[in-house]
Amino acid sequence: DSLIGKPVRVWTGKIGGVGINNLEMNMVHFYPNPVSGQITFDHLGNTAWIEVYSIFGQKVAILETLNLNQVSLDVSGLSKGIYLLKFCRPDNGYTTSKFIKK
């Protein structure tokens, strides 16, 4: 369940070989969830940037992450609620997850 920080994966772009097992897995971790101040992302792998969206689809933040192992984002200015995360790779592929702002 991505409400507790376990990512939901959405694969875009080319799928090679015989299936999804051949794809490189990028397991970004983030904590805490729920969050009130700073949210930290680590194990960024080949993530180039992170986009944060409100539950209504409005982009509220973008965070450049290429060549970083760990990065934090201050979300204290965001309203309480559920936010969607889009972890974008340079090849235009991405994975998604969500967090709760308390």
DSSP file (Angstrom, degrees, kcal/mol; ACC not computed):
  #  RESIDUE AA STRUCTURE BP1 BP2  ACC     N-H-->O    O-->H-N    N-H-->O    O-->H-N    TCO  KAPPA ALPHA  PHI   PSI    X-CA   Y-CA   Z-CA
    1    1 A D    > >       0   0    0      0, 0.0     3,-1.5     0, 0.0     5,-1.3   0.000 360.0 360.0 360.0 122.0    0.0    0.0    0.0
    2    2 A S  G > 5 +     0   0    0      1,-0.3     3,-1.3     3,-0.2    96,-0.5   0.600 360.0  78.5 -73.6  -9.3    1.6    3.2   -1.1
    3    3 A L  G 3 5S+     0   0    0      1,-0.3    -1,-0.3     2,-0.1    97,-0.2   0.747  98.4  44.7 -67.8 -20.7   -0.1    5.2    1.7
    4    4 A I  G < 5S-     0   0    0     -3,-1.5    -1,-0.3     2,-0.2    -2,-0.2   0.153 133.3 -87.4-109.1  18.8    2.6    3.8    4.0
    5    5 A G  T < 5S+     0   0    0     -3,-1.3    25,-0.3    93,-0.4    -3,-0.2   0.449  84.6 131.4  97.4   1.2    5.5    4.4    1.7
    6    6 A K      < -     0   0    0     -5,-1.3    -1,-0.3    23,-0.1    -2,-0.2  -0.791  59.4-120.8 -86.6 122.4    5.6    1.3   -0.4
    7    7 A P        -     0   0    0      0, 0.0     2,-0.5     0, 0.0    90,-0.2  -0.244  11.6-143.9 -69.7 147.6    5.8    2.4   -4.0
    8    8 A V  B     -A   96   0A   0     88,-1.5    88,-1.5    -6,-0.1     2,-0.4  -0.933  25.4-140.0-101.4 130.1    3.3    1.7   -6.7
    9    9 A R        -     0   0    0     -2,-0.5     2,-0.4    86,-0.2    86,-0.2  -0.790  22.3-178.9-102.3 135.4    5.0    1.2  -10.0
   10   10 A V        -     0   0    0     -2,-0.4    84,-0.4    84,-0.3     2,-0.4  -0.991  16.3-154.9-125.4 119.6    3.9    2.4  -13.4
   11   11 A W        +     0   0    0     -2,-0.4     2,-0.3    82,-0.1    84,-0.1  -0.814  15.1 177.6-100.6 133.8    6.2    1.5  -16.3
   12   12 A T        +     0   0    0     -2,-0.4     2,-0.1    82,-0.2    81,-0.1  -0.850  42.6  28.8-125.9 165.1    6.2    3.6  -19.5
   13   13 A G  S    S-     0   0    0     -2,-0.3     2,-0.1    79,-0.1    79,-0.1  -0.454 103.6  -2.3  86.6-160.1    8.3    3.4  -22.6
   14   14 A K        -     0   0    0     -2,-0.1     2,-0.6     1,-0.0    -2,-0.1  -0.412  52.9-158.7 -72.0 138.2    9.8    0.2  -24.1
   15   15 A I        -     0   0    0     -2,-0.1     2,-0.1     2,-0.1     5,-0.1  -0.977  20.8-162.9-114.3 115.4    9.4   -3.1  -22.4
   16   16 A G    >   +     0   0    0     -2,-0.6     3,-1.0     3,-0.1     6,-0.3  -0.435  43.5   7.8 -97.0 169.1   12.1   -5.4  -23.7
   17   17 A G  T 3  S-     0   0    0      1,-0.2     3,-0.1    -2,-0.1    -2,-0.1  -0.287 115.4 -36.8  67.3-144.4   12.5   -9.2  -23.6
   18   18 A V  T 3  S-     0   0    0      1,-0.2     2,-0.3    -2,-0.0    -1,-0.2   0.411 110.6 -40.5-100.6   1.6    9.8  -11.4  -22.4
   19   19 A G  S X  S-     0   0    0     -3,-1.0     3,-1.7     1,-0.1     4,-0.2  -0.989  78.4 -48.5 163.8-172.4    8.3   -9.3  -19.6
   20   20 A I  G >  S+     0   0    0     -2,-0.3     3,-1.8     1,-0.3    -1,-0.1   0.702 110.8  75.0 -66.7 -22.9    8.6   -6.9  -16.7
   21   21 A N  G 3  S+     0   0    0      1,-0.3    -1,-0.3    -3,-0.0     4,-0.1   0.716  90.4  60.3 -63.3 -18.5   11.3   -9.0  -14.9
   22   22 A N  G <  S+     0   0    0     -3,-1.7    -1,-0.3    -6,-0.3     2,-0.2   0.557  85.1  99.9 -84.5  -8.5   13.8   -7.7  -17.4
   23   23 A L  S <  S-     0   0    0     -3,-1.8     2,-0.4    -4,-0.2    -8,-0.0  -0.519  83.3-109.7 -81.1 145.6   13.3   -4.1  -16.5
   24   24 A E        -     0   0    0     -2,-0.2     2,-0.5     1,-0.0    -1,-0.1  -0.608  34.2-136.7 -72.3 125.6   15.7   -2.4  -14.2
   25   25 A M        -     0   0    0     -2,-0.4     2,-0.6    -4,-0.1    -1,-0.0  -0.727  14.5-164.1 -88.1 129.2   14.0   -1.8  -10.8
   26   26 A N        -     0   0    0     -2,-0.5     2,-1.1    19,-0.1    18,-0.0  -0.918   5.9-169.1-113.4 103.3   14.4    1.6   -9.2
   27   27 A M        -     0   0    0     -2,-0.6     2,-0.4     2,-0.0    18,-0.1  -0.722   4.6-172.8 -99.6  87.2   13.4    1.4   -5.6
   28   28 A V        -     0   0    0     -2,-1.1     2,-0.4    16,-0.1    15,-0.2  -0.649   8.1-156.0 -78.7 132.1   13.2    4.9   -4.2
   29   29 A H  E     -F   42   0B   0     13,-2.7    13,-2.8    -2,-0.4     2,-0.3  -0.853  12.8-179.0-105.3 145.0   12.6    5.0   -0.5
   30   30 A F  E     -F   41   0B   0     -2,-0.4    11,-0.2   -25,-0.3     3,-0.1  -0.995  12.7-131.2-143.3 151.7   11.0    8.0    1.3
   31   31 A Y  E     +F   40   0B   0      9,-1.9     9,-3.1    -2,-0.3     2,-0.1  -0.972  60.5  27.2-162.4 158.6   10.2    8.8    4.9
   32   32 A P        -     0   0    0      0, 0.0    -1,-0.2     0, 0.0   -27,-0.1   0.713  65.2-155.3 -76.8 166.5    8.4    9.7    7.1
   33   33 A N  S    S+     0   0    0      1,-0.2     2,-0.2    -2,-0.1    68,-0.1  -0.843  85.1  37.8-149.0 109.5    5.0    9.0    5.8
   34   34 A P  S    S-     0   0    0      0, 0.0     2,-0.3     0, 0.0    -1,-0.2   0.422  95.1-171.7 -71.4 160.7    2.8   10.7    7.0
   35   35 A V  B     +b  101   0A   0     65,-2.7    67,-2.9    -2,-0.2     4,-0.1  -0.926  30.4 176.8-129.3 148.7    5.0   13.8    7.0
   36   36 A S  S    S+     0   0    0     -2,-0.3    42,-0.1     2,-0.2    -1,-0.1   0.603  81.0   4.0-120.8 -25.7    4.6   17.3    8.5
   37   37 A G  S    S+     0   0    0      1,-0.4    38,-3.3    38,-0.1     2,-0.4   0.530 119.4  14.2-121.8 -91.6    7.9   19.0    7.7
   38   38 A Q  E     - G   0  74B   0     36,-0.2     2,-0.5    37,-0.2    -1,-0.4  -0.788  54.5-160.4 -98.5 134.7   10.7   17.4    5.7
   39   39 A I  E     - G   0  73B   0     34,-2.6    34,-2.5    -2,-0.4     2,-0.4  -0.959  13.6-151.3-110.0 133.9   10.3   14.3    3.5
   40   40 A T  E     -FG  31  72B   0     -9,-3.1    -9,-1.9    -2,-0.5     2,-0.4  -0.879   6.9-162.8-110.8 135.9   13.6   12.5    2.7
   41   41 A F  E     +FG  30  71B   0     30,-3.4    30,-2.3    -2,-0.4     2,-0.3  -0.955  17.0 166.2-114.8 131.5   14.1   10.4   -0.5
   42   42 A D  E     +FG  29  70B   0    -13,-2.8   -13,-2.7    -2,-0.4    28,-0.2  -0.897  51.7  48.0-139.6 175.4   17.0    7.9   -0.8
   43   43 A H        +     0   0    0     26,-1.0    -1,-0.2    -2,-0.3    27,-0.1   0.927  64.2 164.9  58.4  47.8   18.1    5.1   -3.0
   44   44 A L    >   +     0   0    0     25,-0.9     3,-2.3     1,-0.2   -16,-0.1   0.724   7.6 171.6 -71.7 -22.7   17.4    7.4   -6.0
   45   45 A G  T 3  S-     0   0    0      1,-0.3    22,-0.3    24,-0.1    -1,-0.2  -0.249  71.8 -10.5  53.6-123.3   19.3    5.3   -8.5
   46   46 A N  T 3  S+     0   0    0     20,-0.1     2,-0.4    21,-0.1    -1,-0.3   0.067  94.4 136.2 -98.4  24.2   18.6    6.7  -12.0
   47   47 A T    <   -     0   0    0     -3,-2.3    21,-0.3     1,-0.2    42,-0.3  -0.605  32.0-173.3 -71.9 125.2   15.9    9.1  -10.9
   48   48 A A        -     0   0    0     40,-3.0    17,-2.7    -2,-0.4    18,-1.5   0.810  64.5  -9.8 -90.9 -34.6   16.5   12.5  -12.6
   49   49 A W  E     -DC  64  88A   0     39,-1.4    39,-2.6    15,-0.3     2,-0.4  -0.984  57.5-133.8-159.3 160.5   13.7   14.4  -10.9
   50   50 A I  E     -DC  63  87A   0     13,-2.5    13,-2.7    -2,-0.3     2,-0.4  -0.984  16.5-159.6-121.2 128.6   10.7   14.0   -8.6
   51   51 A E  E     -DC  62  86A   0     35,-2.5    35,-2.5    -2,-0.4     2,-0.5  -0.896   4.7-154.6-107.1 139.1    7.4   15.8   -9.3
   52   52 A V  E     -DC  61  85A   0      9,-2.9     8,-3.0    -2,-0.4     9,-1.4  -0.959  13.7-173.7-115.7 128.4    4.9   16.3   -6.5
   53   53 A Y  E     -DC  59  84A   0     31,-2.8    31,-2.7    -2,-0.5     6,-0.2  -0.925  22.9-123.2-122.2 144.4    1.2   16.7   -7.4
   54   54 A S  E >   - C   0  83A   0      4,-2.7     3,-2.2    -2,-0.4    29,-0.2  -0.330  41.5-100.1 -70.8 167.0   -1.9   17.5   -5.3
   55   55 A I  T 3  S+     0   0    0     27,-0.7    -1,-0.1     1,-0.3    28,-0.1   0.678 125.6  61.0 -63.8 -16.0   -4.7   15.0   -5.3
   56   56 A F  T 3  S-     0   0    0      2,-0.1    -1,-0.3     0, 0.0    27,-0.1   0.389 122.6-104.6 -91.7   2.2   -6.4   17.3   -7.8
   57   57 A G  S <  S+     0   0    0     -3,-2.2     2,-0.5     1,-0.3    -2,-0.1   0.519  73.0 141.6  90.1   6.0   -3.5   16.9  -10.3
   58   58 A Q        -     0   0    0      1,-0.0    -4,-2.7     2,-0.0     2,-0.5  -0.710  54.4-125.1 -83.9 127.0   -1.9   20.3   -9.7
   59   59 A K  E     +D   53   0A   0     -2,-0.5    -6,-0.3    -6,-0.2     3,-0.1  -0.594  35.3 171.3 -71.5 121.7    2.0   20.1   -9.8
   60   60 A V  E     +     0   0A   0     -8,-3.0     2,-0.3    -2,-0.5    -7,-0.2   0.582  59.2   7.6-110.0 -14.7    3.1   21.7   -6.5
   61   61 A A  E     -D   52   0A   0     -9,-1.4    -9,-2.9     2,-0.0     2,-0.4  -0.980  50.1-162.0-162.7 153.0    6.8   20.9   -6.5
   62   62 A I  E     -D   51   0A   0     -2,-0.3     2,-0.5   -11,-0.2   -11,-0.2  -0.994  11.1-165.9-138.7 137.7    9.6   19.6   -8.6
   63   63 A L  E     -D   50   0A   0    -13,-2.7   -13,-2.5    -2,-0.4     2,-0.3  -0.971  16.0-138.4-131.8 116.3   12.9   18.4   -7.2
   64   64 A E  E     +D   49   0A   0     -2,-0.5   -15,-0.3   -15,-0.2   -16,-0.1  -0.575  31.9 162.2 -72.8 131.3   16.1   17.8   -9.4
   65   65 A T    >   +     0   0    0    -17,-2.7     3,-2.1    -2,-0.3   -16,-0.2   0.407  15.7 138.4-132.8  -0.7   17.8   14.6   -8.2
   66   66 A L  T 3  S+     0   0    0    -18,-1.5   -18,-0.1     1,-0.3     3,-0.1  -0.260  81.9   7.0 -58.0 132.9   20.1   13.4  -10.9
   67   67 A N  T 3  S+     0   0    0    -22,-0.3     2,-0.4     1,-0.3    -1,-0.3   0.615 104.5 118.5  68.9  16.6   23.5   12.1   -9.5
   68   68 A L    <   -     0   0    0     -3,-2.1    -1,-0.3   -21,-0.3   -21,-0.1  -0.872  49.6-163.3-109.9 146.6   22.2   12.4   -5.9
   69   69 A N  S    S+     0   0    0     -2,-0.4   -26,-1.0     1,-0.3   -25,-0.9   0.743  79.8  12.7 -93.5 -29.2   21.9    9.5   -3.5
   70   70 A Q  E     +G   42   0B   0    -28,-0.2    -1,-0.3   -27,-0.1     2,-0.3  -0.996  63.6 171.4-149.5 144.4   19.6   11.3   -1.0
   71   71 A V  E     -G   41   0B   0    -30,-2.3   -30,-3.4    -2,-0.3     2,-0.3  -0.989  15.9-147.7-151.9 150.8   17.6   14.5   -1.0
   72   72 A S  E     -G   40   0B   0     -2,-0.3     2,-0.4   -32,-0.2   -32,-0.2  -0.885   4.8-158.1-121.1 154.4   15.0   16.2    1.2
   73   73 A L  E     -G   39   0B   0    -34,-2.5   -34,-2.6    -2,-0.3     2,-0.7  -0.999  17.8-132.4-133.0 130.6   12.0   18.4    0.4
   74   74 A D  E     +G   38   0B   0     -2,-0.4   -36,-0.2   -36,-0.2     3,-0.2  -0.740  30.3 168.0 -83.1 114.3   10.3   20.8    2.8
   75   75 A V    >   +     0   0    0    -38,-3.3     3,-1.8    -2,-0.7   -37,-0.2   0.208  42.9 110.0-109.9  13.4    6.5   20.2    2.6
   76   76 A S  T 3  S+     0   0    0    -39,-0.4    -1,-0.1     1,-0.3   -38,-0.1   0.771  75.4  57.1 -62.3 -25.2    5.6   22.2    5.6
   77   77 A G  T 3  S+     0   0    0     -3,-0.2    -1,-0.3   -40,-0.1     2,-0.2   0.548  88.3  97.0 -82.8  -7.1    4.0   24.8    3.4
   78   78 A L  S <  S-     0   0    0     -3,-1.8     3,-0.1   -42,-0.1     2,-0.1  -0.517  80.8-108.6 -81.5 150.7    1.6   22.3    1.7
   79   79 A S        -     0   0    0     -2,-0.2    22,-0.1     1,-0.1    -1,-0.1  -0.358  45.3 -87.2 -69.7 155.7   -2.0   21.9    2.9
   80   80 A K  S    S+     0   0    0     22,-0.1     2,-0.3    20,-0.1    22,-0.2  -0.360  84.0  74.8 -62.0 143.8   -2.9   18.7    4.7
   81   81 A G  E    S- E   0 101A   0     20,-2.2    20,-3.4    -3,-0.1     2,-0.4  -0.943  82.2 -42.2 148.9-168.1   -3.9   15.8    2.4
   82   82 A I  E     - E   0 100A   0     -2,-0.3   -27,-0.7    18,-0.2     2,-0.4  -0.813  48.0-169.6 -99.6 135.2   -2.7   13.2    0.0
   83   83 A Y  E     -CE  54  99A   0     16,-2.9    16,-2.4    -2,-0.4     2,-0.4  -0.947  14.8-134.0-125.7 146.9    0.0   14.0   -2.5
   84   84 A L  E     -CE  53  98A   0    -31,-2.7   -31,-2.8    -2,-0.4     2,-0.4  -0.798  14.0-152.6-101.2 140.7    1.2   12.0   -5.5
   85   85 A L  E     -CE  52  97A   0     12,-3.3    12,-1.9    -2,-0.4     2,-0.5  -0.926   5.0-165.3-112.8 136.3    4.9   11.5   -6.3
   86   86 A K  E     -CE  51  96A   0    -35,-2.5   -35,-2.5    -2,-0.4     2,-0.8  -0.962   6.2-159.3-122.5 111.6    6.3   10.9   -9.8
   87   87 A F  E     -CE  50  95A   0      8,-2.9     8,-1.7    -2,-0.5     2,-0.3  -0.817  19.1-159.7 -93.0 106.6    9.8    9.6   -9.9
   88   88 A C  E     -CE  49  94A   0    -39,-2.6   -40,-3.0    -2,-0.8   -39,-1.4  -0.708   6.9-155.5 -99.2 136.5   11.1   10.4  -13.4
   89   89 A R    >   -     0   0    0      4,-2.9     3,-1.8    -2,-0.3   -42,-0.2  -0.677  32.2-109.8-102.1 159.9   14.0    8.8  -15.2
   90   90 A P  T 3  S+     0   0    0      0, 0.0   -43,-0.1     0, 0.0    -1,-0.1   0.767 117.7  61.5 -60.0 -25.7   16.1   10.3  -18.0
   91   91 A D  T 3  S-     0   0    0      2,-0.1     3,-0.1     1,-0.1    -3,-0.0   0.262 121.4-106.8 -85.3  13.7   14.5    7.9  -20.5
   92   92 A N  S <  S+     0   0    0     -3,-1.8     2,-0.1     1,-0.3   -79,-0.1   0.476  81.5 128.8  72.6   5.3   11.0    9.4  -19.7
   93   93 A G        -     0   0    0    -81,-0.1    -4,-2.9   -82,-0.1     2,-0.3  -0.473  35.7-179.5 -78.8 162.5   10.0    6.3  -17.7
   94   94 A Y  E     - E   0  88A   0    -84,-0.4   -84,-0.3    -6,-0.2     2,-0.3  -0.993  24.9-147.7-157.6 161.1    8.6    6.8  -14.3
   95   95 A T  E     - E   0  87A   0     -8,-1.7    -8,-2.9    -2,-0.3     2,-0.3  -0.909  21.5-147.7-125.0 159.2    7.2    5.2  -11.1
   96   96 A T  E     +AE   8  86A   0    -88,-1.5   -88,-1.5    -2,-0.3     2,-0.3  -0.887  23.1 153.9-128.3 158.3    4.6    6.7   -8.8
   97   97 A S  E     - E   0  85A   0    -12,-1.9   -12,-3.3    -2,-0.3     2,-0.3  -0.893  25.7-130.6-159.1-173.9    3.8    6.7   -5.2
   98   98 A K  E     - E   0  84A   0    -96,-0.5   -93,-0.4    -2,-0.3     2,-0.3  -0.980  10.3-162.9-147.8 160.7    2.0    8.9   -2.7
   99   99 A F  E     - E   0  83A   0    -16,-2.4   -16,-2.9    -2,-0.3     2,-0.5  -0.947  20.4-122.8-139.8 161.8    2.4   10.4    0.7
  100  100 A I  E     - E   0  82A   0     -2,-0.3   -65,-2.7   -97,-0.2     2,-0.6  -0.924  15.1-151.5-109.1 128.0    0.2   12.0    3.4
  101  101 A K  E      bE  35  81A   0    -20,-3.4   -20,-2.2    -2,-0.5   -65,-0.2  -0.882 360.0 360.0 -95.7 119.9    0.8   15.5    4.6
  102  102 A K              0   0    0    -67,-2.9   -66,-0.2    -2,-0.6   -22,-0.1   0.430 360.0 360.0-104.0 360.0   -0.4   15.9    8.2
